[in-house]
Amino acid sequence: MSDLVLMTGASGFLGRRLLRAWLRGTSARLVACVRPRNGKSPAERLALTANGHDAALRAAYDERVRVLATDLAAPDLGLDGSQREELA
């Protein structure tokens, strides 16, 4: 199993459940590609995923999840050169 998971859709209905399952069932680090929406930053949108759940899940989220502002419809996901290099 990979030590790093790149995930899209993490702020959606199914994505939130998959993100929680990855955090509970693995020790992998996660990079979540999330777009800004409704005046909220990607980090704000995804942080709602861990709110209201057990302390262990919140700690795993804080420790192992990195949120990247992306646009799946944009060239190179809307990432700059250094972000693309880091992911590669």
Phi and psi in degrees as a GROMACS rama.xvg file:
@    title "Ramachandran Plot"
@    xaxis  label "Phi"
@    yaxis  label "Psi"
@TYPE xy
-71.0489  149.313  SER-2
-84.4059  -11.0069  ASP-3
-135.343  130.881  LEU-4
-120.306  127.994  VAL-5
-98.3106  123.121  LEU-6
-126.389  133.8  MET-7
-111.369  157.63  THR-8
77.826  13.2953  GLY-9
-66.8765  -20.99  ALA-10
-90.8501  -2.19715  SER-11
-87.4178  178.247  GLY-12
-56.4235  -55.824  PHE-13
-72.6013  -39.3153  LEU-14
-58.5697  -40.2424  GLY-15
-59.8387  -41.8132  ARG-16
-69.1557  -39.7139  ARG-17
-65.384  -40.6141  LEU-18
-60.3716  -46.7984  LEU-19
-61.7061  -41.3705  ARG-20
-63.2474  -42.032  ALA-21
-62.1651  -42.6856  TRP-22
-67.0763  -37.5487  LEU-23
-78.2011  -35.4163  ARG-24
-100.54  -6.91328  GLY-25
-137.899  172.87  THR-26
-109.221  12.1671  SER-27
-66.0748  148.31  ALA-28
-84.9014  148.247  ARG-29
-123.355  136.309  LEU-30
-110.599  116.359  VAL-31
-103.624  122.255  ALA-32
-90.7529  114.078  CYS-33
-135.006  140.047  VAL-34
-95.9663  150.963  ARG-35
-65.5216  147.826  PRO-36
-161.777  144.135  ARG-37
52.0885  38.6115  ASN-38
75.4955  7.07322  GLY-39
-110.053  141.13  LYS-40
-71.7434  160.508  SER-41
-56.087  -40.5934  PRO-42
-63.4006  -40.561  ALA-43
-64.4287  -43.3646  GLU-44
-62.0315  -43.616  ARG-45
-77.1859  -30.5914  LEU-46
-59.8269  -27.5889  ALA-47
-61.4898  -23.308  LEU-48
-62.7507  -38.4986  THR-49
-92.9632  -14.7331  ALA-50
-67.1446  142.155  ASN-51
82.4412  2.9461  GLY-52
-108.418  -178.187  HIS-53
-63.7622  157.166  ASP-54
-61.1615  -36.0217  ALA-55
-64.3539  -39.1246  ALA-56
-66.8213  -43.1421  LEU-57
-62.0565  -41.324  ARG-58
-64.9776  -42.9303  ALA-59
-62.9282  -40.7978  ALA-60
-61.5922  -50.6022  TYR-61
-61.5306  -35.0446  ASP-62
-83.9688  -33.9487  GLU-63
-118.546  -5.13477  ARG-64
-107.897  129.673  VAL-65
-117.039  131.397  ARG-66
-104.883  128.898  VAL-67
-113.909  132.547  LEU-68
-74.9122  117.519  ALA-69
-136.765  166.763  THR-70
-136.991  106.941  ASP-71
-62.7175  -20.619  LEU-72
-87.8154  -12.1749  ALA-73
-87.279  152.992  ALA-74
-57.2175  138.355  PRO-75
55.1856  30.2122  ASP-76
61.3464  13.3644  LEU-77
77.6853  12.0211  GLY-78
-87.3889  149.085  LEU-79
-81.8367  173.649  ASP-80
-58.0279  -42.0244  GLY-81
-68.7026  -35.7916  SER-82
-67.2791  -41.3578  GLN-83
-62.9672  -43.9712  ARG-84
-60.5191  -43.727  GLU-85
-61.4362  -42.3297  GLU-86
-69.4102  -34.2869  LEU-87
